[in-house]
């Protein structure tokens, strides 16, 4: 285990981070190192930005990208004691998802599938509300 990883483990355990958070943040930094095949301490802000941008292109969800962002940011601020460039390395914006709207036929089919009159009435009331 590298000295930087040991320092990261030590600092996170000293600050009482959960085991899952420690595992996630260490994995995020490891993925950054694997992406560039070098120690992450020598990477520039531009390289970090390219890596974080590549996560969405590789199909990761917003929450996974956000977790990697938090892990990498924590590593650079706390372990390397390096300034975080908020303009160059801004947090990715959450994607907006709209609910799927059912067609009239789908709603009718859903309501007709309920056998109990009381339950069907309650569902019809909720839907109309």
C-alpha positions as CSV (number, residue, x, y, z in Angstrom):
1,X,0.0,0.0,0.0
2,X,1.4,3.4,-1.0
3,X,2.1,6.1,1.6
4,X,-0.6,8.4,0.2
5,X,-3.2,5.6,0.5
6,X,-2.0,4.9,4.1
7,X,-2.3,8.5,5.0
8,X,-5.8,8.7,3.4
9,X,-6.9,5.7,5.4
10,X,-5.4,7.1,8.6
11,X,-7.0,10.5,8.2
12,X,-10.4,9.2,7.3
13,X,-10.4,6.7,10.2
14,X,-9.3,9.5,12.6
15,X,-12.2,11.6,11.4
16,X,-14.6,8.7,12.0
17,X,-15.7,8.2,8.4
18,X,-17.7,5.1,7.7
19,X,-16.0,2.0,6.2
20,X,-18.1,2.3,3.1
21,X,-17.2,6.0,2.6
22,X,-13.5,5.2,3.1
23,X,-13.8,2.3,0.6
24,X,-15.6,4.5,-2.0
25,X,-13.2,7.5,-1.7
26,X,-10.1,5.3,-1.9
27,X,-11.6,3.5,-5.0
28,X,-12.2,6.9,-6.6
29,X,-8.6,8.0,-6.2
30,X,-7.4,4.5,-7.4
31,X,-9.5,4.9,-10.5
32,X,-8.0,8.3,-11.1
33,X,-4.5,6.8,-10.8
34,X,-5.4,3.9,-13.1
35,X,-6.9,6.3,-15.7
36,X,-3.6,8.1,-16.0
37,X,-1.3,5.2,-15.0
38,X,0.5,7.4,-12.6
39,X,0.4,8.7,-9.0
40,X,-2.5,11.2,-8.7
41,X,-0.4,13.7,-6.7
42,X,1.3,14.9,-9.9
43,X,-1.8,15.5,-11.9
44,X,-2.9,19.0,-13.0
45,X,-6.3,20.5,-12.6
46,X,-7.0,20.0,-16.3
47,X,-6.2,16.3,-16.1
48,X,-8.5,15.9,-13.1
49,X,-11.3,17.8,-15.0
50,X,-10.8,15.5,-18.0
51,X,-11.1,12.4,-15.7
52,X,-14.2,13.6,-14.0
53,X,-15.8,14.5,-17.3
54,X,-15.0,11.0,-18.7
55,X,-17.0,9.3,-16.0
56,X,-20.3,10.4,-17.4
57,X,-19.2,9.5,-20.9
58,X,-18.4,6.0,-19.6
59,X,-22.0,5.7,-18.5
60,X,-21.7,6.2,-14.7
61,X,-24.8,7.6,-13.0
62,X,-24.8,11.1,-11.5
63,X,-24.5,9.8,-8.0
64,X,-21.4,7.7,-8.9
65,X,-19.8,10.7,-10.6
66,X,-20.6,12.8,-7.5
67,X,-19.1,10.2,-5.2
68,X,-15.9,10.1,-7.3
69,X,-15.8,13.9,-7.3
70,X,-16.1,14.0,-3.5
71,X,-13.4,11.3,-3.1
72,X,-10.9,13.0,-5.4
73,X,-11.6,16.4,-3.9
74,X,-11.2,15.1,-0.3
75,X,-7.9,13.5,-1.3
76,X,-6.4,16.6,-2.8
77,X,-7.6,18.9,0.0
78,X,-6.9,16.7,3.0
79,X,-4.1,14.3,2.0
80,X,-2.1,16.5,-0.4
81,X,-3.0,19.8,1.3
82,X,-3.5,21.2,-2.2
83,X,-5.8,24.1,-3.1
84,X,-9.0,23.0,-4.9
85,X,-9.7,25.0,-8.0
86,X,-13.5,25.6,-7.8
87,X,-13.7,27.3,-11.2
88,X,-11.9,24.5,-13.1
89,X,-13.2,21.6,-11.0
90,X,-16.8,22.5,-10.4
91,X,-19.2,19.9,-9.1
92,X,-21.2,18.2,-11.9
93,X,-24.8,19.3,-12.1
94,X,-27.5,16.8,-11.3
95,X,-29.5,15.7,-14.3
96,X,-33.1,16.5,-14.3
97,X,-35.4,13.6,-14.8
98,X,-39.1,13.9,-15.4
99,X,-41.6,11.3,-14.3
100,X,-42.9,8.9,-16.9
101,X,-46.5,9.8,-17.7
102,X,-48.9,6.9,-18.3
103,X,-51.3,6.9,-21.3
104,X,-55.0,6.7,-20.8
105,X,-55.0,3.1,-21.8
106,X,-52.3,2.2,-19.3
107,X,-54.1,4.0,-16.5
108,X,-57.4,2.2,-17.5
109,X,-55.6,-1.2,-17.6
110,X,-54.0,-0.5,-14.2
111,X,-57.3,0.4,-12.5
112,X,-59.2,-2.5,-14.1
113,X,-56.6,-5.0,-12.9
114,X,-57.6,-4.2,-9.2
115,X,-60.3,-6.6,-8.1
116,X,-61.1,-5.2,-4.7
117,X,-63.7,-2.4,-5.1
118,X,-62.4,-0.5,-2.1
119,X,-58.8,-0.6,-3.4
120,X,-59.9,0.4,-6.9
121,X,-61.9,3.3,-5.5
122,X,-58.9,4.5,-3.5
123,X,-56.6,4.3,-6.5
124,X,-59.1,6.1,-8.7
125,X,-59.4,8.8,-6.0
126,X,-55.6,9.2,-5.7
127,X,-55.2,9.3,-9.5
128,X,-57.8,11.9,-9.9
129,X,-56.2,14.0,-7.2
